[in-house]
Amino acid sequence: MSDTTALPAPTRTDNDLALGLLRQPRSVLFGPGQRRQLPRVVAEIGRHALLVTDERMASSTEFREIADGLRGAGVEVEVFDRTEPELPRENVMEVAERYRDLPIDVIVGVGGGSCLDLAKVSAVVLANGGDVRDYYGEFLVPGPGVPVVTVPTTGGTGAEVTCISVVFDGERGMKVGVASPHLEATVAVIDPELTLTCPPGLTAATVADALSHLVEAFTGRAKNPTPEELATKLYAGKNLLTDVYARQGLALLGRSLPAVAADGSDLAARTDTMFASYCAGMAINTAGTAGAHAIQSPIGNLTHTPHGFGVAALLPWIMRYNLPARVAEFAEIARLLGAGDASASEEERARDGIRAVEDLLRALGAPTDLATLGLSPDDFGFVADQAMLATRLTANNPRELSRDAVLEILRRGHAADRDWWGE
C-alpha cells in the first residue's frame, strides 16, 4: 500500500444497550457416549427419519449403530450419504428431489459442518418447497422446516447449534448463506467420542475454525440494534451473552488444543475441544463471524484449501488489523490463554493475545501466513473485490474493512510481517 493511502481509522464500538441475545436448539445433550440416547431423542420427534451424512461416516461402525438404534426404536430410516465438502447446491436439490414425496418427519444430520448444514437447509426446502436459491440471505425462509437433530463428528464448525447453512453455488462461483431462525436444530446431541476417529488433518482444520469463531465473536462489532433490526438481521453483534460463551471457549481451547494436537485419542482433551466448539457456535449464532471469514471464501475458491486452514492463515493478520479497535479484548484473550507477562501494559498484553493465538495455530500444524496457502499476489485484487461483497460478514468486523484495508491485510499476511500491528 502506498504511503498516501491511509487505512480506515479504528473506531471502537461498545454494547451501549447492554444487550444479550442467544439463538439455540430446544435441547442440547453433551457428553461422551450420549449418542446412545439418539433412539429415544429421535423417536420422541418423529417416526420416519432421514439420516444425512457422507460416505466416510456412513461406512463407520458408529453410524451403523446409530441407524440400527433408530430402527430398534421403531423409527423408519432413510439414508443420504452423498454429502460433499463445501456443500454444493446440487446436494441440497438432490435431497429435496429424492425425499420430497416421502413422509419424512425428522432429519438427523451426522458428520462435519457440511453434513449438518445440509440437514438444516434440506429441512426447510423439504417443508417449504422451491429452490434453495429462494432462501439465500437473511430471514427469507417463510416457515419452519422438518425438525432436525444434529450430531457433530468434528469439533470445529459449531454447525450443530447455528441457524445458518453455507452453500456453494457453482454457477455463481461463490458460497452463499441461508440464514434464518427456522434453520435452528430442534436437538443437538454432542458426543466427543465421535471425534476420536477424526483424521489429524481434519482435526487441525476444524479446531482452527473453532478458534477463529471464538476470536471473531469476542472481538467483533457491537451494533446496538433496533427492534426492527433484531427482527430482520441474524447477526445482532457482540453482546453480553455471546461474550460468556466466547470466554469459556477460549479458556477451554487454551488448555485442550495442544493436547489434542499431540494425541488425538485423548478423550478428555477431545471433550474440552468439542465443548469449546459448541461455545463458539453459540457465540457466532448472534455475534457472527467477521473479516477472516469474509476474506477466506474467495481465497478458498482460488487455492482449493480447507476452510479452517484458510481462516487460520488469515486470523493473525485480521487480528493485527483490528488491534487498534480492540486492545482490551485482545488483552483479555492473553489472560484467558495464560499468555505473556501479567504485569505488562494493556497494549503489550493485547499483542501477547495475538501471539498466543498464533502459537495455538502452530501447535495444530495450521498455516499462519497466506503464502503457505498458495495464494498469488496477482490475485489480491480479485480477493479484495470478492471479500467486499460479503457484507453480512464485513459488517461484523470491529474496524471498518475497505478494499484498501483488505489489500493491506493480504500483503502483510503473505509476507508474514509480524512486526505489523495494524497501524
C-alpha positions in Angstrom: 0.0 0.0 0.0 1.4 3.4 -0.9 2.2 6.0 1.8 -0.6 8.2 0.6 -3.3 5.6 1.2 -4.5 5.5 4.8 -6.2 2.6 6.5 -9.6 3.3 7.9 -9.3 4.9 11.3 -10.0 2.5 14.2 -13.3 3.3 15.9 -14.3 1.3 19.0 -17.8 0.0 19.2 -19.4 -0.8 22.5 -22.6 -2.6 23.6 -24.3 0.5 24.9 -27.7 -1.3 25.2 -26.2 -3.9 27.5 -27.9 -6.4 25.0 -27.7 -10.1 25.4 -29.1 -12.4 22.7 -28.8 -16.1 22.0 -30.5 -18.4 19.5 -30.2 -22.0 20.3 -31.7 -25.5 19.9 -34.6 -26.5 22.1 -32.3 -29.1 23.8 -28.6 -29.8 23.9 -27.2 -33.1 25.1 -23.5 -33.1 25.6 -21.0 -35.7 26.8 -19.1 -38.8 25.9 -21.4 -41.7 24.9 -24.5 -39.5 24.7 -25.1 -40.6 21.1 -26.7 -43.7 22.6 -29.7 -41.6 23.6 -30.4 -40.8 20.0 -33.1 -43.6 19.6 -35.1 -42.0 22.4 -34.5 -38.5 21.3 -35.5 -39.1 17.6 -38.5 -41.3 18.4 -39.9 -38.6 20.5 -39.9 -36.3 17.5 -40.9 -38.5 14.5 -41.3 -42.0 13.1 -39.7 -41.6 9.6 -36.2 -40.3 9.8 -33.8 -39.2 7.1 -30.1 -39.6 8.1 -27.8 -37.2 6.3 -24.1 -37.9 6.3 -21.1 -38.5 4.0 -19.5 -41.7 2.6 -16.8 -41.8 5.2 -19.1 -41.6 8.2 -21.7 -43.9 6.6 -19.2 -46.7 6.5 -18.3 -46.4 10.2 -19.4 -48.7 13.0 -20.7 -45.7 14.9 -23.1 -44.6 12.1 -24.4 -48.2 11.7 -25.1 -48.3 15.4 -27.0 -45.0 15.3 -29.1 -46.2 12.3 -29.8 -49.6 13.9 -30.7 -48.0 17.2 -33.3 -45.8 15.5 -34.8 -48.8 13.7 -34.8 -50.7 17.1 -36.9 -47.8 18.5 -39.5 -48.2 15.7 -38.2 -45.4 13.5 -38.2 -46.0 9.8 -34.8 -44.9 8.4 -33.7 -43.4 5.1 -30.0 -42.6 4.5 -28.5 -39.9 2.3 -24.7 -40.5 2.3 -23.5 -38.4 -0.6 -22.8 -35.1 1.2 -19.8 -33.4 -0.4 -17.3 -31.0 1.2 -18.1 -27.3 1.0 -21.8 -28.3 0.5 -22.6 -27.7 -3.2 -26.1 -26.5 -4.0 -26.6 -29.7 -6.0 -26.6 -31.8 -2.8 -29.5 -29.7 -1.4 -31.6 -30.1 -4.5 -30.8 -33.8 -4.8 -32.1 -34.4 -1.2 -35.2 -32.3 -1.9 -36.0 -34.2 -5.1 -35.3 -37.7 -3.7 -37.3 -37.3 -0.5 -40.0 -34.7 -1.2 -42.7 -37.4 -1.6 -41.8 -39.4 1.5 -43.3 -38.7 4.9 -40.0 -37.6 6.4 -40.9 -36.1 9.8 -37.4 -35.8 11.3 -33.9 -35.3 9.8 -30.7 -36.4 11.6 -27.5 -34.8 10.5 -24.4 -36.9 11.4 -21.0 -35.6 10.4 -19.0 -32.4 9.9 -20.2 -29.0 9.1 -21.3 -29.8 5.5 -23.4 -32.7 6.7 -25.1 -30.6 9.4 -25.6 -27.7 7.1 -27.2 -30.0 4.5 -29.5 -31.5 7.1 -30.7 -28.0 8.2 -31.1 -26.4 4.8 -32.8 -29.5 3.3 -35.3 -29.5 6.2 -36.5 -26.0 5.2 -36.5 -26.8 1.5 -38.5 -30.0 2.0 -41.0 -28.3 4.2 -41.4 -25.0 2.2 -40.7 -26.1 -1.3 -38.8 -24.3 -4.1 -35.1 -24.0 -4.8 -32.6 -23.3 -2.1 -31.7 -20.2 -4.0 -35.1 -18.8 -3.0 -33.7 -18.6 0.6 -30.2 -17.2 0.1 -29.8 -14.3 2.5 -31.3 -13.4 5.9 -34.8 -14.2 7.2 -36.1 -15.3 3.8 -37.2 -18.8 4.9 -41.1 -18.5 5.1 -41.7 -21.1 7.8 -40.4 -23.9 9.9 -38.6 -26.8 8.4 -38.8 -30.5 9.2 -37.4 -31.0 12.8 -33.6 -31.6 12.8 -31.4 -33.4 15.2 -27.7 -32.5 14.8 -24.9 -35.0 15.7 -21.4 -33.4 15.0 -18.4 -35.7 14.5 -15.8 -32.9 14.2 -15.0 -30.4 17.0 -14.9 -27.2 15.0 -17.7 -25.7 12.9 -20.4 -25.3 15.6 -23.0 -26.0 12.9 -24.9 -28.2 15.4 -26.2 -25.1 17.1 -26.2 -22.4 14.4 -29.1 -21.2 12.4 -27.2 -20.8 9.1 -26.2 -23.1 6.3 -23.5 -22.2 3.9 -24.0 -23.5 0.3 -21.5 -23.3 -2.6 -23.4 -22.2 -5.7 -21.2 -23.3 -8.6 -23.0 -21.2 -11.2 -22.3 -18.1 -9.1 -18.8 -19.2 -8.2 -19.3 -18.4 -4.5 -20.5 -19.5 -1.1 -23.9 -18.2 -0.1 -25.6 -18.3 3.3 -29.1 -19.3 4.1 -29.7 -17.6 7.5 -32.9 -17.9 9.4 -34.0 -18.9 12.9 -36.1 -21.6 11.1 -32.8 -23.4 10.5 -32.1 -23.9 14.2 -31.9 -27.6 15.2 -34.5 -29.0 17.5 -32.0 -31.1 19.4 -28.2 -31.2 19.3 -26.5 -34.4 20.5 -22.8 -33.7 21.0 -20.7 -36.8 21.8 -16.9 -36.2 21.9 -16.3 -39.9 21.4 -17.4 -39.4 17.7 -14.3 -37.2 17.2 -11.8 -39.8 18.2 -11.6 -41.2 14.7 -11.3 -37.7 13.1 -8.1 -37.7 11.0 -5.3 -35.3 12.1 -5.7 -33.0 9.1 -9.4 -32.6 9.6 -9.0 -32.2 13.3 -6.5 -29.4 12.7 -8.7 -27.6 10.2 -11.9 -27.8 12.3 -10.3 -26.8 15.6 -8.6 -23.8 13.8 -12.1 -22.9 12.6 -13.5 -23.0 16.1 -10.6 -20.8 17.4 -11.4 -18.3 14.7 -15.1 -18.3 15.6 -14.3 -17.6 19.2 -11.8 -14.8 18.4 -14.1 -13.1 15.9 -17.2 -13.3 18.1 -15.4 -12.0 21.1 -13.7 -9.1 19.2 -16.5 -8.4 16.7 -18.6 -5.3 16.3 -21.2 -4.3 18.9 -24.1 -3.0 16.9 -26.8 -1.8 19.4 -29.6 -3.0 17.0 -33.1 -1.6 16.9 -36.1 -3.8 17.4 -36.6 -3.8 13.7 -33.0 -4.9 13.1 -33.4 -7.7 15.6 -36.4 -8.9 13.7 -34.7 -8.9 10.3 -30.9 -9.5 10.8 -29.4 -12.7 12.0 -26.2 -11.1 13.5 -27.0 -8.7 16.3 -23.3 -8.2 17.1 -21.0 -8.9 20.1 -23.2 -8.9 23.2 -23.3 -9.9 26.9 -24.3 -13.5 26.3 -22.1 -14.3 23.4 -19.1 -13.0 25.4 -19.9 -15.6 28.1 -19.6 -18.4 25.6 -16.6 -16.9 23.9 -14.6 -16.6 27.1 -15.5 -20.1 28.1 -14.5 -21.5 24.7 -11.2 -19.6 24.6 -10.2 -20.8 28.0 -11.1 -24.4 27.1 -9.0 -24.3 23.8 -6.1 -22.7 25.6 -5.6 -25.9 27.6 -7.1 -28.6 25.3 -5.8 -27.7 21.8 -2.2 -28.6 22.4 -3.2 -31.8 24.0 -5.5 -32.8 21.0 -2.7 -31.8 18.6 -0.3 -34.1 20.4 -2.7 -37.1 20.9 -6.0 -37.4 19.0 -7.0 -40.3 21.3 -7.0 -38.1 24.4 -10.8 -38.2 25.2 -10.6 -35.5 27.9 -8.9 -33.1 25.5 -11.3 -34.0 22.8 -14.2 -33.4 25.2 -12.9 -29.9 26.1 -12.2 -29.1 22.4 -15.7 -30.2 21.4 -17.2 -28.1 24.2 -15.2 -25.1 23.0 -16.6 -25.7 19.5 -20.1 -25.7 20.9 -19.4 -22.5 22.8 -18.1 -21.0 19.6 -21.2 -22.0 17.7 -23.4 -20.4 20.4 -21.3 -17.2 20.2 -21.3 -16.8 16.4 -25.0 -17.6 16.1 -25.8 -14.0 17.1 -22.4 -12.2 17.1 -21.4 -13.6 13.7 -18.0 -14.1 12.1 -16.1 -11.2 10.5 -13.2 -10.3 8.4 -11.3 -13.5 8.3 -14.3 -15.4 7.1 -15.2 -12.7 4.5 -11.7 -12.8 3.0 -11.3 -16.6 3.2 -14.1 -17.5 0.9 -12.5 -16.2 -2.4 -9.1 -17.5 -1.2 -10.5 -21.0 -0.7 -12.1 -20.9 -4.2 -8.7 -19.9 -5.7 -6.4 -22.2 -3.7 -8.8 -25.2 -3.0 -7.6 -25.2 0.6 -9.8 -26.2 3.5 -11.9 -23.5 5.1 -10.3 -24.0 8.5 -6.8 -23.6 7.2 -7.8 -20.5 5.2 -9.2 -18.7 8.3 -6.2 -19.9 10.3 -3.8 -18.3 7.8 -5.8 -15.1 7.9 -6.5 -14.8 11.6 -3.2 -13.4 12.8 -3.4 -10.6 10.2 -7.0 -9.7 10.6 -6.3 -9.6 14.4 -3.4 -7.3 13.8 -5.6 -5.0 11.7 -8.3 -5.0 14.3 -6.0 -4.5 17.2 -6.3 -0.7 17.5 -10.1 -1.0 17.9 -10.0 -4.0 20.3 -7.0 -3.6 22.7 -9.0 -4.6 25.8 -10.4 -7.7 24.2 -7.1 -8.9 22.8 -5.5 -8.3 26.2 -8.3 -10.4 27.8 -7.6 -13.2 25.3 -4.0 -13.2 26.6 -5.3 -13.7 30.1 -7.7 -16.4 29.1 -5.0 -18.3 27.3 -2.5 -17.8 30.1 -0.1 -16.0 27.8 2.5 -13.3 28.3 3.5 -11.1 31.3 0.6 -10.2 33.5 2.4 -7.0 34.6 2.9 -5.7 31.1 0.9 -2.8 29.7 -2.6 -3.5 28.2 -1.2 -2.8 24.7 1.6 -5.3 25.1 -0.9 -7.8 26.7 -3.1 -7.3 23.6 -0.1 -8.2 21.4 0.5 -11.2 23.6 -3.1 -12.4 22.9 -2.5 -12.3 19.2 0.9 -14.1 19.6 -0.9 -16.8 21.8 -3.5 -17.4 19.1 -0.7 -17.8 16.6 1.1 -20.3 18.9 -2.1 -22.4 19.2 -2.5 -22.5 15.4 1.1 -23.6 15.0 0.6 -26.3 17.6 -2.2 -27.7 15.4 0.1 -27.5 12.3 -2.3 -25.0 10.7 -0.8 -22.3 8.4 -0.4 -18.8 9.8 0.5 -17.0 6.6 -1.1 -16.7 3.1 1.9 -17.8 1.0 1.6 -21.2 2.6 -1.9 -21.5 1.1 -0.5 -20.9 -2.4 -2.2 -17.6 -2.9 -0.6 -15.5 -5.6 -0.2 -11.7 -5.1 -1.6 -11.4 -8.6 -5.0 -12.4 -7.1 -5.0 -9.9 -4.3 -7.3 -7.5 -6.2 -9.8 -10.3 -7.0 -9.9 -11.5 -3.4 -10.4 -8.0 -2.1 -13.3 -7.3 -4.5 -15.0 -10.6 -3.6 -14.5 -10.0 0.1 -16.2 -6.7 -0.1 -19.3 -8.5 -1.4 -19.6 -10.4 1.8 -21.4 -7.5 3.6 -23.1 -9.8 6.1 -19.6 -10.6 7.4 -17.7 -7.4 6.9 -20.4 -5.6 8.9 -19.3 -7.6 11.9 -15.7 -6.6 11.8 -14.8 -4.2 14.7 -12.8 -2.0 12.4 -14.2 -0.9 9.0 -13.0 -3.0 6.2 -12.4 -1.1 2.9 -10.9 -2.6 -0.2 -7.6 -0.9 0.6 -7.6 -2.4 4.1 -8.2 -5.9 2.7 -5.3 -5.4 0.3 -3.0 -4.4 3.2 -4.1 -7.4 5.2 -3.3 -9.7 2.2 0.1 -8.1 1.7 1.1 -8.3 5.3 -0.2 -11.8 5.7 1.5 -13.0 2.5 4.8 -11.5 3.6 4.3 -12.8 7.2 5.1 -9.4 8.5 4.9 -10.0 12.3 6.2 -6.5 13.1 2.9 -5.1 11.8 0.4 -4.2 14.4 -2.4 -2.7 12.3 -1.4 1.0 12.4 
